[in-house]
């Protein structure tokens, strides 16, 4: 019997829990990233090609790229929801979008949109760590859920170019709490480590508008991670704020993360990231 198809777009409610919020009572970007990944997991599981189906068959989804662009972050105790849908699918990669909105109980108010996200995922064999044909799952069931008309008005992740002058600013070690269900360093942990490169005083005067990350290679518990930072331009770029029709000062940074594994002195690149801040 053919499985009944669900809606192409899934919608999931979340809460900005107070201990997941920063000094200004705004949701941490890392926790928002977790909510987006949870929404992706719920959506794919409900439709038959998620982790619950894949893991017993020694397959899993891995995040390749993620871009999040926000106009505002949910505040402590705010309920909000994440809409997610698959925009495209190829043999080895699929693109998934997100929309982050304030919850509206009766639909009588205008919709408040916090921001959007774009992501790229690959499916791999958990034993060989090699790519898997996405269309081999349930005879290409994912193709029935591709939604191309719903807008996601932000740019996809761009290639992060690093110059030779990028500065090594931090080295950290990895432990138990850094590891996820796939046995490698958690995708969101990288987000948190990158954003920890900027101190509290900086966040008091700057709003994190856009975060991009590309995962190049896996790292594991015990690896040493090195963080290289390069500021893009002189920080004098401006971007017009539509709400007040005034230019805002923008600062961009590119970050490269490398690993040195235990019993090795070879440095291997694992992540590239770009962050864009708007001066408050």
N, C-alpha and C positions, 0 to 999 in steps of 0.2 A: 504494500500500500504506500502510495507516494505521500511524503511528509507535507503537511499543510504549511504553506509559507506564511511567515509573520511579516509585519511591517518592515520596510527596508531601514527605517530610522528607529533607533532605540532611544529611550529617554529614561534617565535614572536620577533619582533625588539624592542629594548629599547634604551634610551639615558641616558648617565651618566650626568645628569643635574648638573651644577656647584654648586648649593646650596645643592646638595645631596652628595657632596664630602668633604673629610676631609682636614686637613692642608696641606697635600701633593698632593692635587688635585686628590685623588683616591676615588672611590666610597665607601661610608660607607657600611659595611657588612649588617647593618640593612636594608638599601635601596635595596641592592642586594636581601636580603631575601624577601622583598616586591615584587620585580620583579619576583622571582621564584613562589611565591604564585599567583601572577596575571596570569602568564603563565599557571599554573595549572588550574586556574579558566576559562581562555579563552578556554583551550583545552577541559575541561569537558563540558562546556556550548555548544561549537560547536558540540559536539558528543552526546548531549541529556541527560547527567546525571550530569549536573552542578547545581550551586546554583539557576539559573533562573528557572529551573524545580523543584528543591527540596523545595525551601523556601515556595511557595504557598501550598505545601503539608506537611508543618510543619516538614521538614527534612533538614539536613545540613551536610556538610563535616566539620570535625574538624581535625586539624593537631596533630598527636601523636608523631612523631619523625622527626627530620631534621638533616642531616649532610651535610656540605658544605666544600669542599676542593679546595683551590685556589693556582695556581702558580703565579698569578698576578691579580691585580684588575684593571678594566677599569679606564681610566683617564677622567678628566673633558671634556665634549663635545664628548667623544667617543660614536659612535653608536656600539651596540653589540646585539647579539640575543641569545635567550634562546630556546633550543630544550627541549621538555618534552614528556614523554611517560609513560604508565602504564606497569610496569614490571611483576606484578602478582596481583591476586585478590583472596581473600577468603571471607567467609560469612560476616565477620565483619571488615576486614582490607584490604587495598590495598596498594601496594608499587608503588611509582612514582619516576622516575629518571629525572635528569636535566643535560644538557650540556650547558656551557656558552662559547660562541665563539665571536671573533671579526667579524664584518660584512665584507664580501668580495663581491664587486659589480659584478665582471665578472667571478669569479672562476679561474682566471689565477694565483693567488698567493696561496702559501701553507696556509692551514687553521691554524689559530691561536686559540688555546683553552686556555681560562682563567682558567677554572676549571669545576668541576662537583658537583652535589648534589644528595642525596638520601633521600627519605621521606616515611613516613608511615602515612596513613590517616584512619580515622574511619567515619562512617556515623551514626548520632544519630537523634532521635526524639527531636525536639526543645521544646516540651511540657513536655515530661517525662524525657528527658536527657538520655534516655536509647539507647543502640545500635540498629541499624536497619540492616536487611539483605540487603546487597548491591545488591545481585542478584534478589531482588524483584523489582528493578527499570527497567522498560522496558524489563521484562523477561530476565534479566541478560545481557543486551546489552553491559556492560563493558567488558565481556569476548571476544567480537569480536575485542576489541582494545588492547589486551595484546600483547606486543612486548618483546620477550625474547632474541632476537639475537643482538640487538643494545648494544654495550659495554658501561658500566659506571664504569671505572676502579678505584673506590675508595671503601674503606670499609664502610659497613653499620654502623649505630650507634651502639655503644657498651654499655653495662650496666655500668653506672658510679658508681663506688664504693667510698663511703665517709667514712673516718675514724672518730673516736670519737674526734679527735683533730682539726677538721675543725673550723676555727675562724669566729665568727660573725663580719663582716667588715662594713656592712651598713644596715640601715633600711629606707624604703621609704614608702610614702603613695600613693594611686592610685586615679586618678581623671578622669574627662570626656574624656580627650584625650587619655587615656589608653584603652578605651573600644571599641570593634569591633562590627560588625553587628550581631554576635551571643550573644551579651550582656555580654561577659566576657572579661578579660584582653587580649588585642591583642597579638597574638603569637610573632610578631616582636618586640613589646615593651619589652618583656623579653630579646630578643637578645640585644637590645640597653642597657638595664639596666645592663646586665652581662658585656658587653664590656666597660661600663663606670666605672667598678671597677678598670680599669687600666688607669693610667694617661697619659697625652700627652707626657711626656718625655719617657715613656716606649715605646709608639708607634713610637717614633723617632728612636729607636734602634732595634725594633722588628717588624717582619711581621706576621700577623695573617694568618697562613696557613690552619688551620682546626678548624671548629666550629661544635659542636654537642649539641643538646638540645632534651630532652625528657619531654613531658608534662604529669604530673602525675594526677593533679586535676585542676579544674577551680578555678579562683579567680575573684573577682568582684570589681567594683568601691567602694572605701571606705575601702577596705582591706589594712592592713599593710603588707608589704613584707620584709622579713629578708633574707639577703644574707650571706651565709657561704662559705668560700673559703679554699681550701687545695691544696698546691703545691704538685705535684706528683714527687717523687724522689728529687734529689739535683740540678736539672737543668743542669746536666753534660751530658745528653744524646746527641748523635749526629746522624745526618741523612745525607746521601750523596746527594749532589746537582748534578743531572745528567748533568746540563748545564756547570758546571765548574769542575766536578769530584772531588769535595772537600767536606769534612764533614762540616756540619753546626750544631751549638749548638741549641738545642731544649729545650723549657720549656713548661710544661703542668700544667694546673690547673683544678681542679674539683670544681664545684660550686653547692650548694644546695640552693633552694629558698623555704622558707616556708611562710605561710600567717597566720595572726591573724585577724579574721573577726570582724566587729563592734559588740559591746555588747558581746564579747567572749574573753576568755583568753587562748583558746586552740590553740596550734601551729600545723598547718597541712602542710605537704610537698606538693608543687605544681609543682616544676620543678627541674630537674637535668641537668647539662651542663658540657661539657668538652671543653677546648680551648687549642690549640697548637700553640705556637709562634716559629718562627725561628729568631735567632739573625741576624741582617743585617750585 
